[in-house]
């Protein structure tokens, strides 16, 4: 199976993983009901629900193992924990279903309780992988705000590094003349079309009426300015706008993209 198909199969995990979570807790609620009010119909439904839980959990675990094989950039320990918790959930779900079908109600309920704990733990590990540890910072951070955890404090300014000096020279020699020649006439102090100004870094990062930042330092793919200068002539959103406006050359766009990727140093 080639990499494309394994990637697609692994991505099914993201769509399937919520099914077993719902089934597990629905089955747990049903078992609580049966514990107080036993009935033949309820036992029949509990067996079928645990069967569906076993199938859904097995599928989620299998696709998760494929996805983990293609994962990159995640914490290895958390990924391993999430992987084996998923396998454990599948084993517990199958055991709970088997016990229920054999009439071993005590075993079925015990396995289901363990499964609920394992699913919760696996969900926590998965959320940590996709959203980072700040997802549970409310119980670890005390009075610390979420934004303070997610965004570490900026380092104390020090003497300008050679790299920063070079980036500043690029701005002065290449980017600033480009912005002045092609952008500032319509997006400057005299006229700010669309509420956007490109004569300062703060204004460019804030963006205009569209709500999109014109420049996202370090992320050219999220920078609205770069998206618009790449549009073809005649497009409603192309920049520079205007019938007689000169569009940026391939080299100018490449320089702008590289400057943004390097942090959009502005001086």
Backbone torsions as a table, in degrees:
resi	resn	phi	psi	omega
1	UNK	NA	127.5	-175.8
2	UNK	-76.6	172.6	-174.1
3	UNK	-63.2	-33.4	-178.5
4	UNK	-63.9	-43.9	-177.6
5	UNK	-72.8	-35.1	176.7
6	UNK	-66.9	-35.6	177.2
7	UNK	-65.2	-43.1	178.9
8	UNK	-64.8	-41.6	179.0
9	UNK	-64.7	-42.9	178.6
10	UNK	-63.1	-37.5	-179.5
11	UNK	-66.9	-18.7	175.0
12	UNK	-62.6	-23.9	178.5
13	UNK	-56.5	-38.7	-177.4
14	UNK	-67.0	-26.3	178.9
15	UNK	-89.5	-30.2	-174.0
16	UNK	-87.0	-29.6	-167.6
17	UNK	-58.6	-24.2	-179.1
18	UNK	-78.4	-21.0	-179.7
19	UNK	-62.2	-54.7	-179.0
20	UNK	-62.6	-31.3	178.4
21	UNK	-61.0	-47.7	178.8
22	UNK	-64.3	-43.1	-179.6
23	UNK	-63.3	-41.2	-177.4
24	UNK	-60.3	-47.9	-176.0
25	UNK	-77.6	-26.7	172.3
26	UNK	-66.8	-42.3	178.4
27	UNK	-64.8	-38.4	179.1
28	UNK	-64.3	-41.9	178.0
29	UNK	-64.5	-39.8	179.1
30	UNK	-65.1	-40.1	178.6
31	UNK	-63.9	-38.4	176.5
32	UNK	-62.3	-40.0	178.7
33	UNK	-64.7	-44.6	-178.8
34	UNK	-67.4	-30.8	178.7
35	UNK	-62.9	-34.9	179.1
36	UNK	-88.8	-35.0	-176.1
37	UNK	-134.0	77.7	-178.7
38	UNK	-62.4	144.9	176.0
39	UNK	-158.6	153.2	179.8
40	UNK	-65.6	-40.3	-180.0
41	UNK	-64.2	-40.9	179.4
42	UNK	-64.6	-40.0	178.5
43	UNK	-64.0	-40.2	178.2
44	UNK	-61.9	-45.6	-179.6
45	UNK	-65.9	-38.8	179.8
46	UNK	-62.1	-39.9	178.6
47	UNK	-63.5	-43.2	-179.7
48	UNK	-68.7	-38.2	-179.9
49	UNK	-67.0	-40.0	176.9
50	UNK	-67.7	-32.4	175.5
51	UNK	-64.1	-44.7	177.4
52	UNK	-63.2	-37.5	178.2
53	UNK	-62.9	-43.1	179.9
54	UNK	-62.3	-44.3	-179.6
55	UNK	-64.4	-47.4	-178.0
56	UNK	-64.1	-40.3	-179.5
57	UNK	-67.8	-39.1	178.5
58	UNK	-64.4	-42.6	178.2
59	UNK	-64.5	-42.7	179.7
60	UNK	-63.0	-41.9	-180.0
61	UNK	-66.6	-42.5	-178.0
62	UNK	-64.7	-47.6	178.9
63	UNK	-67.7	-31.9	177.0
64	UNK	-65.4	-37.8	177.2
65	UNK	-64.3	-38.7	176.9
66	UNK	-65.4	-44.2	-179.8
67	UNK	-63.0	-39.8	180.0
68	UNK	-64.0	-32.1	178.8
69	UNK	-67.9	-24.3	179.4
70	UNK	-100.0	-0.5	-174.5
71	UNK	-72.3	146.3	175.9
72	UNK	-147.1	145.5	176.5
73	UNK	83.8	6.5	178.4
74	UNK	-101.1	155.5	176.4
75	UNK	-62.2	125.3	-173.4
76	UNK	-64.3	-39.8	-178.1
77	UNK	-67.1	-43.3	179.5
78	UNK	-66.3	-39.5	178.5
79	UNK	-63.2	-43.3	178.7
80	UNK	-63.9	-42.4	178.3
81	UNK	-60.9	-46.1	-179.3
82	UNK	-62.8	-40.9	-179.4
83	UNK	-61.6	-49.6	-174.8
84	UNK	-76.7	-26.3	171.5
85	UNK	-65.4	-38.4	177.1
86	UNK	-62.8	-43.2	177.2
87	UNK	-63.3	-41.5	178.2
88	UNK	-62.6	-38.8	177.8
89	UNK	-61.1	-42.7	179.1
90	UNK	-61.9	-43.6	-179.7
91	UNK	-64.5	-42.5	179.6
92	UNK	-65.9	-39.7	-179.5
93	UNK	-64.5	-43.5	178.7
94	UNK	-64.6	-41.2	179.9
95	UNK	-65.3	-40.9	179.1
96	UNK	-63.8	-42.3	178.6
97	UNK	-63.8	-45.1	-179.1
98	UNK	-61.3	-43.1	-179.9
99	UNK	-64.3	-41.2	179.6
100	UNK	-63.9	-42.8	-179.1
101	UNK	-68.5	-24.6	177.6
102	UNK	-87.0	-3.8	179.5
103	UNK	84.4	9.0	178.8
104	UNK	-87.4	78.2	-173.2
105	UNK	-61.1	-40.3	-179.4
106	UNK	-62.0	-45.6	177.2
107	UNK	-62.9	-41.8	-179.1
108	UNK	-60.7	-44.2	-178.9
109	UNK	-70.1	-36.6	176.9
110	UNK	-64.1	-44.4	178.4
111	UNK	-65.8	-36.3	179.6
112	UNK	-67.7	-38.8	177.3
113	UNK	-64.4	-43.3	177.6
114	UNK	-64.2	-36.6	178.7
115	UNK	-64.5	-40.6	178.7
116	UNK	-61.3	-40.3	177.7
117	UNK	-66.5	-44.5	-178.4
118	UNK	-64.7	-40.0	178.5
119	UNK	-64.0	-40.2	178.0
120	UNK	-63.2	-44.4	179.2
121	UNK	-64.7	-42.0	179.2
122	UNK	-64.8	-39.5	177.8
123	UNK	-63.4	-39.8	178.0
124	UNK	-63.8	-44.2	179.5
125	UNK	-64.3	-39.4	178.2
126	UNK	-65.6	-40.8	178.0
127	UNK	-65.0	-35.9	177.5
128	UNK	-65.2	-37.5	177.9
129	UNK	-64.6	-42.7	-174.0
130	UNK	-88.4	-29.2	-175.5
131	UNK	-117.8	-7.7	179.7
132	UNK	89.3	168.6	-177.0
133	UNK	-65.8	-17.2	-178.6
134	UNK	-66.5	-12.5	-179.8
135	UNK	-62.1	-26.1	177.7
136	UNK	-118.4	25.7	-176.7
137	UNK	-69.9	-14.9	-177.6
138	UNK	-61.3	-30.1	-179.3
139	UNK	-100.2	-6.0	178.5
140	UNK	-108.0	-21.8	-168.8
141	UNK	-94.8	-3.4	-179.3
142	UNK	58.9	-121.1	-179.1
143	UNK	-89.1	1.9	-178.9
144	UNK	-69.6	133.2	-177.9
145	UNK	-78.0	151.4	-178.6
146	UNK	-59.6	-41.5	-178.2
147	UNK	-65.4	-26.7	177.9
148	UNK	-73.2	-32.5	178.6
149	UNK	-74.9	-43.6	-176.6
150	UNK	-70.4	-31.9	-176.7
151	UNK	-123.8	98.1	-179.6
152	UNK	-58.9	151.8	-179.3
153	UNK	-60.2	141.8	179.6
154	UNK	-66.7	144.0	179.9
155	UNK	-66.1	153.4	178.5
156	UNK	-63.3	131.0	-178.7
157	UNK	-56.7	138.1	178.0
158	UNK	-128.6	-174.8	179.3
159	UNK	-59.1	143.7	-176.4
160	UNK	-62.8	129.9	179.8
161	UNK	-76.7	159.9	177.0
162	UNK	-57.0	-38.6	-179.4
163	UNK	-63.0	-42.8	179.2
164	UNK	-65.4	-36.2	179.4
165	UNK	-65.2	-42.0	177.7
166	UNK	-64.0	-42.6	179.3
167	UNK	-62.7	-38.8	177.4
168	UNK	-64.1	-38.4	177.4
169	UNK	-64.0	-39.0	177.3
170	UNK	-60.0	-42.8	179.8
171	UNK	-62.5	-47.8	-176.1
172	UNK	-64.5	-41.5	-173.4
173	UNK	-85.7	-31.0	-173.9
174	UNK	-117.7	-50.2	-169.6
175	UNK	-79.1	-46.4	-178.4
176	UNK	-60.4	-45.7	175.8
177	UNK	-60.0	-35.5	178.8
178	UNK	-65.7	-44.4	179.5
179	UNK	-65.8	-41.2	-179.9
180	UNK	-64.2	-42.9	-176.6
181	UNK	-72.8	-34.2	-169.9
182	UNK	-113.5	-16.8	-170.2
183	UNK	-126.0	-40.5	-167.8
184	UNK	-68.1	-25.4	179.0
185	UNK	-59.6	-37.5	179.2
186	UNK	-98.6	-19.6	-176.4
187	UNK	-130.1	60.2	-178.9
188	UNK	-137.3	-162.4	-176.5
189	UNK	-66.9	-28.8	-178.6
190	UNK	-83.2	-35.1	-178.9
191	UNK	-147.6	123.9	-179.1
192	UNK	-119.6	83.1	-178.6
193	UNK	-64.7	136.3	-179.3
194	UNK	66.0	16.5	-179.6
195	UNK	73.7	13.3	-175.9
196	UNK	-107.2	133.1	172.6
197	UNK	-121.3	138.0	-179.4
198	UNK	-121.1	26.4	178.2
199	UNK	-100.6	5.5	174.2
200	UNK	-151.6	154.0	-177.9
201	UNK	-65.7	-44.9	-178.5
202	UNK	-59.6	-42.2	-179.2
203	UNK	-67.4	-39.6	-179.6
204	UNK	-66.6	-40.3	178.8
205	UNK	-68.0	-36.0	179.8
206	UNK	-68.9	-33.4	-179.5
207	UNK	82.5	-171.3	-178.2
208	UNK	-118.2	-145.9	-175.6
209	UNK	-67.8	-20.7	-180.0
210	UNK	-67.5	-20.1	-178.1
211	UNK	84.1	-1.9	180.0
212	UNK	-100.9	132.8	176.8
213	UNK	-64.8	132.8	178.7
214	UNK	-66.3	-35.9	-179.5
215	UNK	-132.2	128.8	172.1
216	UNK	-115.4	100.8	-177.0
217	UNK	-52.3	126.6	180.0
218	UNK	86.8	-5.4	-176.6
219	UNK	-136.4	76.9	179.4
220	UNK	-60.1	-30.1	-178.8
221	UNK	-68.1	-17.7	178.9
222	UNK	-106.2	5.9	-176.9
223	UNK	-91.6	115.5	-176.0
224	UNK	-62.4	-36.4	179.2
225	UNK	-58.3	-46.1	-178.8
226	UNK	-65.6	-39.1	178.7
227	UNK	-60.3	-41.0	-175.2
228	UNK	-75.3	-35.8	179.8
229	UNK	-71.8	-16.4	178.8
230	UNK	-87.2	-10.5	-178.2
231	UNK	-67.9	153.3	-179.1
232	UNK	-72.7	157.9	177.7
233	UNK	-58.8	138.5	-179.7
234	UNK	93.9	-14.1	177.4
235	UNK	-68.6	142.2	-177.1
236	UNK	-59.6	-29.4	-175.1
237	UNK	-102.8	3.4	-175.6
238	UNK	-65.0	144.5	174.4
239	UNK	-127.0	143.5	-3.3
240	UNK	-64.5	145.5	-178.3
241	UNK	-91.4	162.7	178.0
242	UNK	116.3	147.9	-175.2
243	UNK	-60.4	-40.5	-175.7
244	UNK	-102.9	10.5	-177.0
245	UNK	-68.8	141.6	177.6
246	UNK	-87.9	120.0	178.5
247	UNK	-73.2	155.2	179.7
248	UNK	-68.2	146.4	176.7
249	UNK	-78.0	167.5	178.1
250	UNK	-59.0	-40.5	-179.5
251	UNK	-66.8	-39.3	179.9
252	UNK	-67.4	-40.5	177.9
253	UNK	-64.5	-41.3	179.1
254	UNK	-63.3	-40.7	178.7
255	UNK	-64.8	-41.7	179.0
256	UNK	-64.3	-42.8	180.0
257	UNK	-63.8	-43.7	179.8
258	UNK	-66.0	-38.2	178.5
259	UNK	-62.2	-44.1	178.2
260	UNK	-65.0	-43.2	-179.1
261	UNK	-62.1	-31.1	-179.9
262	UNK	-82.3	4.0	176.7
263	UNK	111.2	0.5	177.7
264	UNK	52.3	51.3	177.2
265	UNK	-63.4	131.7	-173.1
266	UNK	-132.3	122.7	177.4
267	UNK	-151.1	NA	NA
